[in-house]
Amino acid sequence: MFKRRGTVLVILSLILGGGAAWAANAWVKQRLANPDSDTTFDVVVGAATAIPYGTKVEGRHLRTMEVTKDSAPENAFRSVEEVEGKVATVAISRGEILLKDRFADHETGSTLAALVQENMRAVTVRVDDVVGVAGFLLPGNRVDVVATRMDRGSDRATAETILRNLRVLAVDQTASTEQNDPVIVRAVTLELTPKESEKLVKAREEGSIQLTLRNPLDDHVVASTPEPEPKPVAAPRPAPRVAVQPTVTVIRGTQIATTRAGN
């Protein structure tokens, strides 16, 4: 009797399991055929490959993506034609939705001109493999500028950080790179304000300049502390003179006596 009851339970379980699977499959097909009217989708443009900083966007970099309307960013590109020909102002990862504020228009000239922000200037300075932070400078890095000049009065060299947190636009003639390995560079292009440009050119003519690499997360600006001037050393005062009175030596036989004149 127990054997017959177990067989019945197994058969009943199989029937119920098959019915549940059939019902789930039918429900999924119905949802796919008739999607919920409240769910709407939107087409945005994404990155088919990684787009390095300063790269002019081409069709091979792009692909369209379908996302729900609620999750689509407002400033996303909606068609490939909108973003083709623009220049990436930041590094874009593969699969990332492309946003309008991360690209600049490229109308004519070099791509470097499109990377310069409004009211800013690009200035190129010559460096060597040591002054260029041993070749580790890459586009997008942040640097400080240290100026060194000789003081003609004391023949002493003075160094001062004259500019801080400047963006590197290009190294040599490269505004973008997919490598992080050090490369030997001969020129670095920096982004500055017009006043900062004048200060940099003046410091370069008066002496030499050197670039110091900043941590990209370091936004702290350290106030420059001028080097203290050496304190003048007072000349030693001469010892006061002591008046010496003349003495007279009197010899009488075997006796010698010394007396001061005037006594």
BELVENMO-V765407 format. One record per residue. N is the residue number from 0. RES is the residue in one letter. PHI is phi as a letter, one per 40 degrees, with the letter a starting at -180 (none if undefined). Layout:
{{N	RES	PHI} {N	RES	PHI}}
This chain:
{{0	M	none} {1	F	c} {2	K	c} {3	R	c} {4	R	c} {5	G	c} {6	T	c} {7	V	c} {8	L	c} {9	V	c} {10	I	c} {11	L	c} {12	S	c} {13	L	c} {14	I	c} {15	L	c} {16	G	c} {17	G	c} {18	G	c} {19	A	c} {20	A	c} {21	W	c} {22	A	c} {23	A	c} {24	N	c} {25	A	c} {26	W	c} {27	V	c} {28	K	c} {29	Q	c} {30	R	c} {31	L	c} {32	A	c} {33	N	b} {34	P	c} {35	D	c} {36	S	c} {37	D	c} {38	T	c} {39	T	b} {40	F	b} {41	D	b} {42	V	b} {43	V	b} {44	V	b} {45	G	b} {46	A	c} {47	A	c} {48	T	b} {49	A	c} {50	I	b} {51	P	c} {52	Y	d} {53	G	g} {54	T	c} {55	K	c} {56	V	c} {57	E	b} {58	G	c} {59	R	c} {60	H	c} {61	L	b} {62	R	a} {63	T	c} {64	M	b} {65	E	b} {66	V	b} {67	T	c} {68	K	c} {69	D	c} {70	S	c} {71	A	c} {72	P	c} {73	E	c} {74	N	c} {75	A	c} {76	F	c} {77	R	b} {78	S	a} {79	V	c} {80	E	c} {81	E	c} {82	V	b} {83	E	c} {84	G	g} {85	K	c} {86	V	b} {87	A	c} {88	T	c} {89	V	b} {90	A	c} {91	I	b} {92	S	c} {93	R	c} {94	G	g} {95	E	c} {96	I	c} {97	L	c} {98	L	b} {99	K	c} {100	D	c} {101	R	b} {102	F	b} {103	A	b} {104	D	c} {105	H	b} {106	E	c} {107	T	b} {108	G	g} {109	S	c} {110	T	c} {111	L	c} {112	A	c} {113	A	c} {114	L	c} {115	V	c} {116	Q	c} {117	E	c} {118	N	g} {119	M	b} {120	R	b} {121	A	b} {122	V	b} {123	T	b} {124	V	b} {125	R	c} {126	V	b} {127	D	b} {128	D	c} {129	V	c} {130	V	c} {131	G	c} {132	V	f} {133	A	f} {134	G	g} {135	F	c} {136	L	c} {137	L	b} {138	P	d} {139	G	g} {140	N	c} {141	R	b} {142	V	b} {143	D	b} {144	V	b} {145	V	b} {146	A	b} {147	T	b} {148	R	a} {149	M	c} {150	D	c} {151	R	c} {152	G	c} {153	S	b} {154	D	f} {155	R	b} {156	A	c} {157	T	b} {158	A	b} {159	E	a} {160	T	c} {161	I	c} {162	L	b} {163	R	b} {164	N	f} {165	L	c} {166	R	c} {167	V	c} {168	L	c} {169	A	a} {170	V	b} {171	D	f} {172	Q	b} {173	T	b} {174	A	c} {175	S	a} {176	T	a} {177	E	b} {178	Q	b} {179	N	b} {180	D	c} {181	P	c} {182	V	b} {183	I	c} {184	V	b} {185	R	b} {186	A	a} {187	V	b} {188	T	b} {189	L	b} {190	E	b} {191	L	b} {192	T	c} {193	P	d} {194	K	c} {195	E	c} {196	S	c} {197	E	c} {198	K	c} {199	L	c} {200	V	c} {201	K	c} {202	A	c} {203	R	c} {204	E	c} {205	E	c} {206	G	a} {207	S	b} {208	I	b} {209	Q	b} {210	L	c} {211	T	b} {212	L	c} {213	R	b} {214	N	c} {215	P	c} {216	L	c} {217	D	c} {218	D	b} {219	H	c} {220	V	b} {221	V	c} {222	A	c} {223	S	c} {224	T	b} {225	P	c} {226	E	c} {227	P	c} {228	E	c} {229	P	c} {230	K	c} {231	P	c} {232	V	c} {233	A	c} {234	A	c} {235	P	c} {236	R	c} {237	P	c} {238	A	c} {239	P	c} {240	R	c} {241	V	b} {242	A	c} {243	V	b} {244	Q	c} {245	P	c} {246	T	b} {247	V	b} {248	T	b} {249	V	b} {250	I	b} {251	R	b} {252	G	g} {253	T	c} {254	Q	b} {255	I	b} {256	A	b} {257	T	b} {258	T	b} {259	R	c} {260	A	c} {261	G	g} {262	N	c}}
